[in-house]
Amino acid sequence: MKRIKIIIHKLLYPVLLLMFRTFKAHNIIFYNEMPQLDENAIFAVNHSCKYDIPYTCEVVKRSSYVLIGKQPLEFIDRIAFWLNGTVWVDRKNRNDKKKATAKMIELLKKGANLVMFPEGTWNLTPSNPMLPLYWGVIDIARKSGRPIVPMILEYTDENCYVAFGQPMFISEKDDKGEKIRDLDDRFATLKWLVWEKYSDTGYNSAEEWETEARRRVADYPKLDYRYEKSVIRKEYISADEVFCHLKNIEPKLNNSYLFNKRNHD
C-alpha cells in the first residue's frame, strides 16, 4: 500500500508545485546545478524561515516526502504537506522519533525521496552558519543505502540563493561522528561560497540580523519559537564542559563513582 501512496504523491507533484508557488516571495537563483542522481536520495537542507519547505520541494524537481516536527501550522500548509507526503515527528518523544526514522528508511527503500532539516528547527542565531546537526540523517542514509545531498537556502529581501553539495554516501564502516562533522563542514562551505559570490547576502551587524530574525518569526504567527529553541540539539565542546556539573556536587561516598568515571575516561 505504501508504494501505491508514493506513486500517488509523484502524480500529485505537478499540482503541488502550483500550490507551493503561491507561497513564493523571492526570486530563486541557483549558485550551481543539482548533482545528477541515478537513484532517490535524502536532501538535507538548512532551515531558517517558512519558505524553506515549499522552495525545496520546488527546486529539487522531484516528488519528496518531508520530515516535519509536530507543531501548529496554518491550515493551507497542513493540507499542502499532507498532499505532498509528510513524515510527522514529535521531536521530544524518543519512541516517536524511532517510528519516524523507521518510516523514512522504509520510504527510501521503496524509491521515495526525502527532505530533512538536520538542524531540527529554524536557525535564527546571529553567528552560527548552522545549528548543531542531529545525527539521525546519518543513520537513515546508512540503513537505507541512499545518498545525502547537502543543500543551502540563503535569503535576502528579494532573492533566495540555492546551492547544492555533492552526494554523500554512508557505509556501515563509517564513523557516525566523522560523517556528521563532514556534513556540517559541507553546509558551512556552501554558505561561505554563496556569501562570497553574492554581495547582497549577509548582515552588517548583530542588530540588523536580530531585526531580520524577529521579522521571520512574525511572518509565521503559528510558530512557537520558544518551543523551537528548546529542541536545538545540545552540543558539548569539551570534556570540561560535559562534566562541569561536577563542580557543583559535594563529593561524598555515595557519589564518588561519578568522579572516578571522569578520571578513568
N, C-alpha and C positions, 0 to 999 in steps of 0.2 A: 504493500500500500504506500509506503514512504517513497518508493521510486516513482510511483504514479504522481504523488504530490510534487516531487522535484520536476517532473515533466510539465505539470500544470503551471508551476511557478515560472518555468522557462518560457512557456507560451504566453504568460501574462506580462513578461518583461517589457515588451514594447509599449504596452498600455501603461505600465507603471512608470516608465521613463517620462511619458507625457505628464503624469501626475507629479512626479518629482520635480519636473521643470517648472511647475507652477510656484515652487518654493525659491526659484533661482533669483539671486540678488547680486551676483557677481559675474564678471567675465572670467571664464575658465581658461587659463593659459598653461600650456604644458612645457615644463622645463625639458623633458625628454619623453620618449615614447615608452609605453608599457612593454616590458620584455615579452618576446614570443614564448608562449606556453603550449606544450603538447598535451597537457592534462589539466584537470581542475586544480585549484590552488587556494591557499589561505592568504587573503590580502590583509596585512597588518598595517593599520593606519593610526597616525596621531589624532588626538581628539581635543578640540578647543572651542567648539560652538555648535549651534543647532543645525548648521548646513552640512556638517561632515558626512552624515549618512546619505542624504539624497545625492550629494555631489559624488561621493564614492560609488554609489550604485550606478550613476550615470557614466563616469569616466572609465570604469573597468570594462564596460561594454560587454558584460556577460551577467546572466542571472546569478545572484549570490544571496545566500542566507546571511543574516546579520545577527551577531550576538549582541543583545541589548539587556542592560540591567533593568530589573523591575523598578518602575518609577512612575510618577504622574506624567501623563502625556496628553497633548491636545488630541481631540477625538479624530481629526483627519489624519494625524500622524499614526495613531494606533491602527486605523484602517489600512493605511498605506503599508505599514510594516507587516501587518498580517497577510496582506495580499502578496507582498514581496517574498515572505518566508523569513521567519524570525525564530531565534533560539532565545528564550527568556531565561534570566538567571537572577536569583536573589544573591547579591554579592556578599552578603554577610552570613549566608547559610551554607555550611560546608557540604551537607548532603545534596542541596540543590545545585551547587557548583559541580559536584561529581556527576549528577544526572545530566547537566548541560554539557559537560565535557564528553560524556559517552554519546550523547545525541550528535554532537558536532563531528566526532570521529566517524560515526555511522554514516552521516550525510556525506562526508568527504569520500568515504569508501564507495558510496553509491554514485559518485560522479558530480555531486553538487560543489559549487564554490562557496567560500566562506569569507565574510568580512568581520574582522575583530579589531578592537581598540585596546591594545595590551596595557595602556596606562590605567584602564579601568574606569576612568572618569575624565571630565574636562580638565585640561591643563591651563590654568589661568595664573600660573606663577610668573613673576617678572623676570626671573633669572635662569630658570632651568629650561633648556630646549625640550626636554622630555621628563615626565614624571617617572619614578621607578616603575619598571615594567613587571607585570605579573608573568610568572613562568609558565602558565598554562598553555600559552601558544606553542611553546617548545614541545611540551608533552603531546599536544594534539597533532603537531606536524610529525613527530616521531612515530606515534601509534597509527596514524592514518597513511603514512608514507607519501604525503603530499608536501610540496614546497611552500615556503613562506615568501611572499613578495612584499617587501617594505614599501610604504607609500606615504608621502608627506603632502599635507594640505597647508598652505601658508596664505593668510588673508591680509588684504588691505581694504580700504573703504570700497574700492570698485572691483578688485581682482581677487581671484583665488588661483594661486600658483600650485601646480601639481608636479611632483617629482617621484619617479619610481626607482627603486633599487633592483639589483639583480636577485634572482630567486635564491633562497637559502634552503639547502637540503639537510635534513637532520637524520643521522643514523643512530642505531641502538648504542653504538660505542661512544658517541659524542657526549662530552660533559655538559650537563644542562646549564650550569653556571656560566661556562665559557660561551655557550651559544646565546644566552640571554644578553650577555655583555656585548657579543658580536652584533646582535640585532640592535641594541641600544646605540652602538657606535655607528651603525649604518643609518639609523634615523638621524643622529646628530650630524653626520656628514651631509646627508641630503638637505637638511635645514640650512647648513652653512653654505652649501652650493647655491641654494635659492637666494639666500640673503646677499650673497656676493654678486650674483648676476642681476638682481632686480633692485634698483636703488630705492624704490618706494616701500620696501619691506622693512620691518624693524621699527623700534620706537626710540625716541631720543632721550627719554628719561623714565624713571620708575613711575613718576606721577602720570605721565602720558599713557603708560601701559595700564595703570590702575583705572584710569578713566575708560579705556577700551574694555578692560575686563568687566567693569560694572555695566557697561553698555551691553555686552554679550549676555550677561546673566539676566538683565532687564528685558532683553529681546525674547526671552523664553520664560514667561511668568510661571509656568508649571514647574520649572526646575527648582528642586530643593537643594540649593547649593551647599547648605550646611551639611546635609547628608552626603552629598557628593564629595566634599572634602574629607569626610570621615572614612571613605573607602579607599583613599590613596594608600598604596602599598607602603608599609613601613620598611625602611631600608637602613640597616646599621652599617656604618662606615668602618668601624674598627672594633677590636675586641674590648677595648676600654669602654666604648660606648655601649656595647652589648651588655657588659657586666657593671655598668655604672650604678645600678640599683643596689649593688652590694655595699657601696659606700654608706648607704643609709641604714644598713642592717647591723645590729649589735651582735657580734659573734657570740654564740652560745653552743652548748653541747648538742642541742637538737637541730642546729642549722649549720654545723661545722662542715657537713658534706658539700654544701654549696661552695665554700671557699676552697675545699680540697679539689673539687672538679675544675674550678677555674685554674688552679695551679697546674693540674695534670694536663689540661688542654693546652 
